[in-house]
């Protein structure tokens, strides 16, 4: 099983394509929160302060726990008028 990571809009420009983090990598890097996942995927890139995060389509903060099988999405705030 893996964690599916999705990046939308300007987050995709910053981070590149969506990816799947396999179980061995999750265990090896102790990927257990959104923040740890970001640090693993970002390769030194700082997370923008206003980025929105969803785990399994529910908004969460960066300290939220994640586990194998989760889908984690990062996207910029949406504005409208």
N, CA, C and O atoms as CSV, one atom per row, in Angstrom:
chain,resi,resn,atom,element,x,y,z
A,1,UNK,N,N,0.844,-1.174,0.000
A,1,UNK,CA,C,0.000,0.000,0.000
A,1,UNK,C,C,0.897,1.248,0.000
A,1,UNK,O,O,2.085,1.168,0.313
A,2,UNK,N,N,0.330,2.364,-0.344
A,2,UNK,CA,C,1.117,3.596,-0.444
A,2,UNK,C,C,0.291,4.791,0.005
A,2,UNK,O,O,-0.895,4.666,0.310
A,3,UNK,N,N,0.933,5.942,0.038
A,3,UNK,CA,C,0.258,7.215,0.242
A,3,UNK,C,C,0.283,7.919,-1.100
A,3,UNK,O,O,1.347,8.096,-1.693
A,4,UNK,N,N,-0.887,8.323,-1.585
A,4,UNK,CA,C,-0.972,9.038,-2.864
A,4,UNK,C,C,-0.933,10.535,-2.573
A,4,UNK,O,O,-1.743,11.043,-1.798
A,5,UNK,N,N,0.003,11.232,-3.193
A,5,UNK,CA,C,0.191,12.664,-2.957
A,5,UNK,C,C,-0.166,13.412,-4.233
A,5,UNK,O,O,0.345,13.100,-5.309
A,6,UNK,N,N,-1.049,14.406,-4.106
A,6,UNK,CA,C,-1.500,15.198,-5.253
A,6,UNK,C,C,-1.145,16.663,-5.029
A,6,UNK,O,O,-1.243,17.184,-3.917
A,7,UNK,N,N,-0.736,17.306,-6.100
A,7,UNK,CA,C,-0.415,18.733,-6.080
A,7,UNK,C,C,-1.276,19.428,-7.120
A,7,UNK,O,O,-1.390,18.956,-8.251
A,8,UNK,N,N,-1.887,20.553,-6.742
A,8,UNK,CA,C,-2.786,21.271,-7.634
A,8,UNK,C,C,-2.280,22.681,-7.913
A,8,UNK,O,O,-1.631,23.308,-7.076
A,9,UNK,N,N,-2.599,23.165,-9.124
A,9,UNK,CA,C,-2.324,24.551,-9.550
A,9,UNK,C,C,-0.865,24.931,-9.304
A,9,UNK,O,O,0.036,24.223,-9.754
A,10,UNK,N,N,-0.618,26.031,-8.601
A,10,UNK,CA,C,0.761,26.493,-8.401
A,10,UNK,C,C,1.576,25.517,-7.553
A,10,UNK,O,O,2.806,25.526,-7.610
A,11,UNK,N,N,0.905,24.683,-6.774
A,11,UNK,CA,C,1.636,23.663,-6.008
A,11,UNK,C,C,2.267,22.643,-6.952
A,11,UNK,O,O,3.357,22.138,-6.683
A,12,UNK,N,N,1.587,22.339,-8.051
A,12,UNK,CA,C,2.147,21.420,-9.058
A,12,UNK,C,C,3.359,22.065,-9.725
A,12,UNK,O,O,4.343,21.384,-10.015
A,13,UNK,N,N,3.294,23.368,-9.968
A,13,UNK,CA,C,4.446,24.071,-10.550
A,13,UNK,C,C,5.649,23.996,-9.614
A,13,UNK,O,O,6.784,23.846,-10.065
A,14,UNK,N,N,5.399,24.101,-8.321
A,14,UNK,CA,C,6.467,24.064,-7.324
A,14,UNK,C,C,7.014,22.650,-7.110
A,14,UNK,O,O,8.225,22.456,-7.003
A,15,UNK,N,N,6.114,21.669,-7.049
A,15,UNK,CA,C,6.495,20.320,-6.627
A,15,UNK,C,C,6.580,19.289,-7.744
A,15,UNK,O,O,7.206,18.243,-7.570
A,16,UNK,N,N,5.968,19.563,-8.871
A,16,UNK,CA,C,5.980,18.582,-9.951
A,16,UNK,C,C,4.753,17.677,-9.905
A,16,UNK,O,O,3.733,18.021,-9.307
A,17,UNK,N,N,4.869,16.528,-10.538
A,17,UNK,CA,C,3.737,15.614,-10.690
A,17,UNK,C,C,3.327,14.957,-9.381
A,17,UNK,O,O,4.088,14.910,-8.415
A,18,UNK,N,N,2.091,14.449,-9.384
A,18,UNK,CA,C,1.605,13.653,-8.267
A,18,UNK,C,C,2.529,12.455,-8.098
A,18,UNK,O,O,3.261,12.089,-9.018
A,19,UNK,N,N,2.491,11.847,-6.914
A,19,UNK,CA,C,3.344,10.677,-6.689
A,19,UNK,C,C,2.726,9.744,-5.661
A,19,UNK,O,O,1.856,10.125,-4.878
A,20,UNK,N,N,3.200,8.528,-5.690
A,20,UNK,CA,C,2.826,7.528,-4.701
A,20,UNK,C,C,4.068,7.209,-3.882
A,20,UNK,O,O,5.133,6.927,-4.431
A,21,UNK,N,N,3.922,7.256,-2.573
A,21,UNK,CA,C,5.014,6.928,-1.661
A,21,UNK,C,C,4.747,5.513,-1.169
A,21,UNK,O,O,3.747,5.265,-0.494
A,22,UNK,N,N,5.645,4.580,-1.507
A,22,UNK,CA,C,5.402,3.179,-1.177
A,22,UNK,C,C,5.630,2.883,0.302
A,22,UNK,O,O,6.240,3.671,1.024
A,23,UNK,N,N,5.125,1.731,0.735
A,23,UNK,CA,C,5.155,1.346,2.148
A,23,UNK,C,C,6.569,1.300,2.711
A,23,UNK,O,O,6.791,1.720,3.846
A,24,UNK,N,N,7.523,0.801,1.943
A,24,UNK,CA,C,8.903,0.712,2.432
A,24,UNK,C,C,9.470,2.106,2.694
A,24,UNK,O,O,10.159,2.313,3.692
A,25,UNK,N,N,9.189,3.057,1.814
A,25,UNK,CA,C,9.667,4.432,1.981
A,25,UNK,C,C,8.986,5.094,3.171
A,25,UNK,O,O,9.627,5.817,3.934
A,26,UNK,N,N,7.682,4.849,3.332
A,26,UNK,CA,C,6.937,5.401,4.466
A,26,UNK,C,C,7.598,4.968,5.767
A,26,UNK,O,O,7.822,5.780,6.664
A,27,UNK,N,N,7.903,3.686,5.855
A,27,UNK,CA,C,8.517,3.142,7.067
A,27,UNK,C,C,9.944,3.657,7.252
A,27,UNK,O,O,10.324,4.063,8.351
A,28,UNK,N,N,10.725,3.641,6.187
A,28,UNK,CA,C,12.129,4.060,6.255
A,28,UNK,C,C,12.281,5.505,6.705
A,28,UNK,O,O,13.193,5.823,7.469
A,29,UNK,N,N,11.398,6.383,6.240
A,29,UNK,CA,C,11.496,7.813,6.543
A,29,UNK,C,C,10.526,8.251,7.654
A,29,UNK,O,O,10.365,9.446,7.902
A,30,UNK,N,N,9.894,7.298,8.308
A,30,UNK,CA,C,8.938,7.597,9.391
A,30,UNK,C,C,7.920,8.653,8.967
A,30,UNK,O,O,7.681,9.621,9.689
A,31,UNK,N,N,7.331,8.460,7.806
A,31,UNK,CA,C,6.336,9.405,7.292
A,31,UNK,C,C,5.013,9.122,7.993
A,31,UNK,O,O,4.278,8.206,7.624
A,32,UNK,N,N,4.722,9.941,9.028
A,32,UNK,CA,C,3.519,9.723,9.817
A,32,UNK,C,C,2.668,10.974,10.003
A,32,UNK,O,O,1.586,10.903,10.585
A,33,UNK,N,N,3.141,12.117,9.516
A,33,UNK,CA,C,2.348,13.351,9.539
A,33,UNK,C,C,2.466,14.043,8.185
A,33,UNK,O,O,3.364,13.751,7.396
A,34,UNK,N,N,1.551,14.954,7.936
A,34,UNK,CA,C,1.593,15.725,6.689
A,34,UNK,C,C,2.914,16.491,6.583
A,34,UNK,O,O,3.508,16.556,5.506
A,35,UNK,N,N,3.370,17.065,7.687
A,35,UNK,CA,C,4.605,17.845,7.674
A,35,UNK,C,C,5.803,16.990,7.260
A,35,UNK,O,O,6.624,17.427,6.454
A,36,UNK,N,N,5.907,15.786,7.801
A,36,UNK,CA,C,7.005,14.883,7.427
A,36,UNK,C,C,6.891,14.495,5.955
A,36,UNK,O,O,7.896,14.416,5.249
A,37,UNK,N,N,5.670,14.254,5.497
A,37,UNK,CA,C,5.453,13.934,4.079
A,37,UNK,C,C,5.916,15.084,3.198
A,37,UNK,O,O,6.614,14.860,2.209
A,38,UNK,N,N,5.535,16.324,3.542
A,38,UNK,CA,C,5.971,17.484,2.759
A,38,UNK,C,C,7.493,17.537,2.703
A,38,UNK,O,O,8.069,17.700,1.628
A,39,UNK,N,N,8.143,17.401,3.849
A,39,UNK,CA,C,9.606,17.471,3.881
A,39,UNK,C,C,10.236,16.389,3.015
A,39,UNK,O,O,11.254,16.632,2.367
A,40,UNK,N,N,9.650,15.210,2.995
A,40,UNK,CA,C,10.166,14.136,2.146
A,40,UNK,C,C,10.003,14.502,0.662
A,40,UNK,O,O,10.940,14.346,-0.121
A,41,UNK,N,N,8.840,14.978,0.287
A,41,UNK,CA,C,8.547,15.283,-1.124
A,41,UNK,C,C,9.241,16.555,-1.610
A,41,UNK,O,O,9.581,16.664,-2.789
A,42,UNK,N,N,9.451,17.515,-0.711
A,42,UNK,CA,C,9.890,18.853,-1.107
A,42,UNK,C,C,11.373,18.967,-1.414
A,42,UNK,O,O,11.787,19.891,-2.115
A,43,UNK,N,N,12.164,18.065,-0.915
A,43,UNK,CA,C,13.618,18.118,-1.155
A,43,UNK,C,C,14.175,19.514,-0.882
A,43,UNK,O,O,14.878,20.094,-1.711
A,44,UNK,N,N,13.843,20.043,0.306
A,44,UNK,CA,C,14.388,21.332,0.722
A,44,UNK,C,C,13.541,22.548,0.393
A,44,UNK,O,O,13.872,23.655,0.818
A,45,UNK,N,N,12.454,22.373,-0.356
A,45,UNK,CA,C,11.580,23.506,-0.664
A,45,UNK,C,C,10.678,23.790,0.532
A,45,UNK,O,O,10.113,22.878,1.135
A,46,UNK,N,N,10.556,25.062,0.858
A,46,UNK,CA,C,9.712,25.460,1.980
A,46,UNK,C,C,8.244,25.421,1.583
A,46,UNK,O,O,7.885,25.807,0.471
A,47,UNK,N,N,7.398,24.955,2.495
A,47,UNK,CA,C,5.964,24.921,2.227
A,47,UNK,C,C,5.413,26.332,2.355
A,47,UNK,O,O,5.618,26.975,3.384
A,48,UNK,N,N,4.718,26.831,1.335
A,48,UNK,CA,C,4.115,28.158,1.435
A,48,UNK,C,C,3.182,28.230,2.645
A,48,UNK,O,O,2.495,27.261,2.968
A,49,UNK,N,N,3.165,29.373,3.301
A,49,UNK,CA,C,2.387,29.540,4.532
A,49,UNK,C,C,0.890,29.356,4.309
A,49,UNK,O,O,0.183,28.908,5.211
A,50,UNK,N,N,0.408,29.691,3.140
A,50,UNK,CA,C,-1.035,29.673,2.914
A,50,UNK,C,C,-1.524,28.428,2.176
A,50,UNK,O,O,-2.666,28.402,1.716
A,51,UNK,N,N,-0.695,27.405,2.054
A,51,UNK,CA,C,-1.096,26.203,1.329
A,51,UNK,C,C,-2.221,25.493,2.088
A,51,UNK,O,O,-2.207,25.424,3.317
A,52,UNK,N,N,-3.175,24.977,1.354
A,52,UNK,CA,C,-4.251,24.182,1.941
A,52,UNK,C,C,-3.883,22.712,1.802
A,52,UNK,O,O,-3.266,22.303,0.818
A,53,UNK,N,N,-4.268,21.923,2.801
A,53,UNK,CA,C,-3.929,20.507,2.830
A,53,UNK,C,C,-5.208,19.722,3.090
A,53,UNK,O,O,-6.015,20.098,3.941
A,54,UNK,N,N,-5.388,18.636,2.355
A,54,UNK,CA,C,-6.511,17.742,2.598
A,54,UNK,C,C,-5.994,16.307,2.680
A,54,UNK,O,O,-5.140,15.894,1.895
A,55,UNK,N,N,-6.520,15.566,3.634
A,55,UNK,CA,C,-6.252,14.137,3.728
A,55,UNK,C,C,-7.583,13.438,3.536
A,55,UNK,O,O,-8.531,13.645,4.294
A,56,UNK,N,N,-7.636,12.605,2.507
A,56,UNK,CA,C,-8.876,11.896,2.167
A,56,UNK,C,C,-10.058,12.865,2.042
A,56,UNK,O,O,-11.164,12.596,2.512
A,57,UNK,N,N,-9.784,13.998,1.393
A,57,UNK,CA,C,-10.765,15.032,1.064
A,57,UNK,C,C,-11.277,15.827,2.261
A,57,UNK,O,O,-12.284,16.524,2.143
A,58,UNK,N,N,-10.611,15.738,3.404
A,58,UNK,CA,C,-10.950,16.559,4.567
A,58,UNK,C,C,-9.793,17.502,4.845
A,58,UNK,O,O,-8.639,17.076,4.885
A,59,UNK,N,N,-10.095,18.789,5.038
A,59,UNK,CA,C,-9.041,19.750,5.348
A,59,UNK,C,C,-8.388,19.412,6.685
A,59,UNK,O,O,-9.059,19.066,7.657
A,60,UNK,N,N,-7.055,19.524,6.705
A,60,UNK,CA,C,-6.274,19.240,7.909
A,60,UNK,C,C,-5.146,20.256,8.024
A,60,UNK,O,O,-4.930,21.069,7.126
A,61,UNK,N,N,-4.429,20.196,9.148
A,61,UNK,CA,C,-3.229,21.024,9.273
A,61,UNK,C,C,-1.988,20.137,9.081
A,61,UNK,O,O,-2.097,18.919,8.947
A,62,UNK,N,N,-0.830,20.762,9.072
A,62,UNK,CA,C,0.413,20.056,8.754
A,62,UNK,C,C,0.818,19.046,9.814
A,62,UNK,O,O,1.631,18.167,9.530
A,63,UNK,N,N,0.285,19.138,11.018
A,63,UNK,CA,C,0.625,18.197,12.084
A,63,UNK,C,C,-0.295,16.979,12.098
A,63,UNK,O,O,-0.144,16.101,12.948
A,64,UNK,N,N,-1.231,16.918,11.183
A,64,UNK,CA,C,-2.180,15.807,11.143
A,64,UNK,C,C,-1.496,14.499,10.777
A,64,UNK,O,O,-0.585,14.460,9.950
A,65,UNK,N,N,-1.959,13.435,11.413
A,65,UNK,CA,C,-1.413,12.104,11.156
A,65,UNK,C,C,-1.872,11.594,9.791
A,65,UNK,O,O,-2.975,11.896,9.335
A,66,UNK,N,N,-1.007,10.821,9.159
A,66,UNK,CA,C,-1.348,10.137,7.916
A,66,UNK,C,C,-0.894,8.689,8.038
A,66,UNK,O,O,-0.054,8.350,8.872
A,67,UNK,N,N,-1.467,7.845,7.188
A,67,UNK,CA,C,-1.121,6.430,7.201
A,67,UNK,C,C,-1.205,5.871,5.788
A,67,UNK,O,O,-1.709,6.518,4.869
A,68,UNK,N,N,-0.704,4.666,5.643
A,68,UNK,CA,C,-0.771,4.008,4.346
A,68,UNK,C,C,-2.209,3.962,3.859
A,68,UNK,O,O,-3.133,3.720,4.636
A,69,UNK,N,N,-2.388,4.196,2.566
A,69,UNK,CA,C,-3.711,4.196,1.965
A,69,UNK,C,C,-4.344,5.568,1.878
A,69,UNK,O,O,-5.349,5.736,1.188
A,70,UNK,N,N,-3.778,6.561,2.564
A,70,UNK,CA,C,-4.331,7.914,2.527
A,70,UNK,C,C,-3.997,8.610,1.213
A,70,UNK,O,O,-3.008,8.296,0.549
A,71,UNK,N,N,-4.852,9.561,0.861
A,71,UNK,CA,C,-4.588,10.480,-0.244
A,71,UNK,C,C,-4.391,11.854,0.377
A,71,UNK,O,O,-5.253,12.348,1.104
A,72,UNK,N,N,-3.254,12.463,0.088
A,72,UNK,CA,C,-2.924,13.777,0.639
A,72,UNK,C,C,-2.821,14.757,-0.526
A,72,UNK,O,O,-2.112,14.503,-1.499
A,73,UNK,N,N,-3.531,15.878,-0.419
A,73,UNK,CA,C,-3.534,16.878,-1.479
A,73,UNK,C,C,-3.054,18.220,-0.943
A,73,UNK,O,O,-3.425,18.641,0.153
A,74,UNK,N,N,-2.219,18.880,-1.744
A,74,UNK,CA,C,-1.717,20.216,-1.425
A,74,UNK,C,C,-2.188,21.158,-2.533
A,74,UNK,O,O,-2.017,20.865,-3.716
A,75,UNK,N,N,-2.779,22.283,-2.147
A,75,UNK,CA,C,-3.204,23.248,-3.159
A,75,UNK,C,C,-3.254,24.644,-2.576
A,75,UNK,O,O,-3.409,24.817,-1.367
A,76,UNK,N,N,-3.122,25.649,-3.443
A,76,UNK,CA,C,-3.165,27.025,-2.974
A,76,UNK,C,C,-4.593,27.399,-2.599
A,76,UNK,O,O,-5.544,26.758,-3.046
A,77,UNK,N,N,-4.745,28.440,-1.777
A,77,UNK,CA,C,-6.104,28.880,-1.434
A,77,UNK,C,C,-6.883,29.258,-2.687
A,77,UNK,O,O,-6.320,29.770,-3.655
A,78,UNK,N,N,-8.151,29.005,-2.653
A,78,UNK,CA,C,-9.037,29.312,-3.784
A,78,UNK,C,C,-9.724,30.650,-3.499
A,78,UNK,O,O,-10.238,30.884,-2.406
A,79,UNK,N,N,-9.716,31.502,-4.494
A,79,UNK,CA,C,-10.433,32.769,-4.348
A,79,UNK,C,C,-11.540,32.818,-5.379
A,79,UNK,O,O,-11.496,32.121,-6.393
A,80,UNK,N,N,-12.492,33.613,-5.121
A,80,UNK,CA,C,-13.588,33.713,-6.070
A,80,UNK,C,C,-14.313,35.041,-5.898
A,80,UNK,O,O,-13.987,35.829,-5.011
A,81,UNK,N,N,-15.243,35.265,-6.706
A,81,UNK,CA,C,-15.937,36.536,-6.592
A,81,UNK,C,C,-17.241,36.500,-7.156
A,81,UNK,O,O,-17.951,37.505,-7.134
